[in-house]
Amino acid sequence: MTNLVILVGRISRDPETRSTQGGSSITTINVVTDRPARNKEGKTYKDENGYTVKDAEFHRVTCFNGLGANVAKYCKKGQLVSVEGRLHYSSWEDQDGVKRYGCEIYADKVDFHTKPRSGENEDAPPIDED
């Protein structure tokens, strides 16, 4: 059995980092991917300019410790990244006692495919452009 997720998309907002009581670092990013939209018949369709209409999907990605520190330091909104990890499901009760459910990706690896905009994180490691 395997629980494996691979995403390639853009970071939709700057990373957010927090620390646990035990001192572990947790960084969260949201990665947006898109796919062709489908009509009622299940077929893709084009807009008035001739482009295929897309549906965006937002994925919450959680990075721990060293990986989280690197993502927090080198990633910014708009950057193209690939993420490898696994799905993690959770449930909790909100303040009104309603049972809530969530799904996120626990990242094992995050590769940077573009650098942030000019002037930001110029000390970032080089990107392999092969």
C-alpha positions as CSV (number, residue, x, y, z in Angstrom):
1,M,0.0,0.0,0.0
2,T,1.2,3.5,-0.8
3,N,0.2,7.0,0.2
4,L,2.1,9.2,-2.2
5,V,1.3,12.7,-3.4
6,I,3.2,14.7,-6.1
7,L,2.1,18.2,-6.9
8,V,3.6,20.9,-9.2
9,G,2.1,24.3,-8.8
10,R,2.6,27.8,-7.5
11,I,2.7,29.0,-4.0
12,S,-0.5,31.1,-3.5
13,R,0.7,33.1,-0.4
14,D,3.9,33.5,1.5
15,P,4.8,30.6,3.9
16,E,3.6,30.7,7.5
17,T,5.9,29.3,10.2
18,R,5.1,28.3,13.8
19,S,6.8,26.3,16.6
20,T,5.4,23.5,18.7
21,Q,5.8,23.5,22.5
22,G,8.5,20.9,21.9
23,G,10.5,23.3,19.8
24,S,9.8,21.8,16.4
25,S,9.4,24.2,13.4
26,I,6.3,23.8,11.2
27,T,5.9,25.8,8.0
28,T,2.7,25.8,5.9
29,I,2.4,26.7,2.3
30,N,-0.6,26.6,0.0
31,V,0.1,25.3,-3.5
32,V,-2.4,26.0,-6.3
33,T,-2.7,23.6,-9.2
34,D,-5.2,23.8,-12.1
35,R,-6.9,21.3,-14.3
36,P,-9.3,21.7,-17.3
37,A,-12.8,22.5,-16.3
38,R,-15.6,20.2,-17.5
39,N,-19.1,21.0,-18.6
40,K,-22.3,19.0,-17.8
41,E,-21.4,16.5,-20.5
42,G,-18.0,16.0,-18.9
43,K,-16.1,17.7,-21.8
44,T,-13.5,20.4,-21.6
45,Y,-14.5,23.8,-23.1
46,K,-12.9,27.1,-24.2
47,D,-13.6,30.7,-23.1
48,E,-14.4,33.5,-25.5
49,N,-10.6,34.0,-26.2
50,G,-10.1,30.4,-27.3
51,Y,-8.3,29.3,-24.1
52,T,-9.3,26.1,-22.3
53,V,-11.1,27.0,-19.1
54,K,-9.3,25.8,-15.9
55,D,-10.5,25.0,-12.4
56,A,-8.0,25.9,-9.6
57,E,-7.4,23.6,-6.6
58,F,-5.6,24.8,-3.5
59,H,-3.6,22.3,-1.4
60,R,-2.3,22.9,2.1
61,V,1.2,21.6,2.4
62,T,2.9,21.2,5.8
63,C,6.7,21.0,6.1
64,F,8.5,20.1,9.3
65,N,11.8,21.0,10.9
66,G,14.7,21.5,8.4
67,L,12.5,21.3,5.3
68,G,10.1,23.8,6.9
69,A,13.0,26.2,7.7
70,N,14.3,26.1,4.1
71,V,10.8,26.6,2.7
72,A,10.2,29.5,5.0
73,K,13.6,31.1,4.1
74,Y,13.6,30.6,0.3
75,C,9.9,30.4,-0.8
76,K,7.6,33.3,-1.7
77,K,4.1,33.7,-3.1
78,G,4.0,33.0,-6.9
79,Q,7.0,30.6,-6.9
80,L,6.7,27.4,-8.9
81,V,7.5,24.4,-6.7
82,S,7.0,20.6,-6.8
83,V,6.1,18.8,-3.6
84,E,6.4,15.1,-2.8
85,G,4.7,13.8,0.4
86,R,1.7,12.0,1.7
87,L,-1.9,12.8,2.5
88,H,-2.8,13.3,6.2
89,Y,-6.4,13.4,7.4
90,S,-7.5,14.9,10.7
91,S,-10.7,15.6,12.6
92,W,-11.5,17.9,15.5
93,E,-14.4,19.6,17.3
94,D,-14.7,23.3,16.8
95,Q,-15.7,25.7,19.5
96,D,-19.4,25.0,18.9
97,G,-18.9,21.3,19.3
98,V,-19.3,20.5,15.6
99,K,-17.0,17.8,14.2
100,R,-14.7,19.1,11.5
101,Y,-12.5,17.3,9.1
102,G,-9.4,18.3,7.2
103,C,-6.9,17.1,4.7
104,E,-3.3,18.3,4.1
105,I,-0.1,17.1,2.6
106,Y,2.8,16.3,4.8
107,A,5.8,17.1,2.6
108,D,8.9,15.0,2.4
109,K,10.5,17.0,-0.3
110,V,10.0,20.5,-1.9
111,D,11.9,21.5,-5.0
112,F,12.1,25.1,-6.1
113,H,11.6,25.6,-9.9
114,T,11.7,29.4,-10.0
115,K,13.3,32.0,-7.8
116,P,11.3,34.7,-6.1
117,R,10.9,38.1,-7.7
118,S,14.1,40.2,-8.2
119,G,15.7,41.4,-5.0
120,E,14.2,38.7,-2.8
121,N,16.1,35.8,-1.3
122,E,19.2,36.5,-3.4
123,D,21.1,34.1,-1.2
124,A,18.9,31.2,-2.2
125,P,20.7,28.1,-3.4
126,P,21.0,27.8,-7.2
127,I,18.2,26.1,-9.1
128,D,19.1,23.2,-11.4
129,E,17.7,24.3,-14.7
130,D,18.2,21.0,-16.6
